[in-house]
């Protein structure tokens, strides 16, 4: 699956990943796909919750060692 945007949120905690996610999504048209890399479980869970609450769809998650890559389709 091709992504139109990419956010590297590895090494970030608290509010930083959400700012990065919002900025990444703001650059996409509705239906666009954003790839997001995270490297800690709490941030991964936060990405799942954020996507649901913002009306986006998680298309997939790929785990490689400590890194998880999310593919998120922008809603609306």
Secondary structure as the mmCIF struct_conf table of DSSP 4:
data_model
#
loop_
_struct_conf.conf_type_id
_struct_conf.id
_struct_conf.beg_label_comp_id
_struct_conf.beg_label_asym_id
_struct_conf.beg_label_seq_id
_struct_conf.end_label_comp_id
_struct_conf.end_label_asym_id
_struct_conf.end_label_seq_id
BEND BEND1 UNK A 4 UNK A 4
STRN STRN1 UNK A 5 UNK A 8
TURN_TY1_P TURN_TY1_P1 UNK A 10 UNK A 11
TURN_TY1_P TURN_TY1_P2 UNK A 14 UNK A 15
HELX_RH_AL_P HELX_RH_AL_P1 UNK A 16 UNK A 26
TURN_TY1_P TURN_TY1_P3 UNK A 27 UNK A 27
BEND BEND2 UNK A 28 UNK A 28
HELX_LH_PP_P HELX_LH_PP_P1 UNK A 29 UNK A 29
TURN_TY1_P TURN_TY1_P4 UNK A 30 UNK A 31
STRN STRN2 UNK A 33 UNK A 38
BEND BEND3 UNK A 40 UNK A 40
HELX_RH_AL_P HELX_RH_AL_P2 UNK A 41 UNK A 53
TURN_TY1_P TURN_TY1_P5 UNK A 54 UNK A 55
STRN STRN3 UNK A 57 UNK A 64
TURN_TY1_P TURN_TY1_P6 UNK A 65 UNK A 66
STRN STRN4 UNK A 67 UNK A 73
HELX_LH_PP_P HELX_LH_PP_P2 UNK A 74 UNK A 75
#
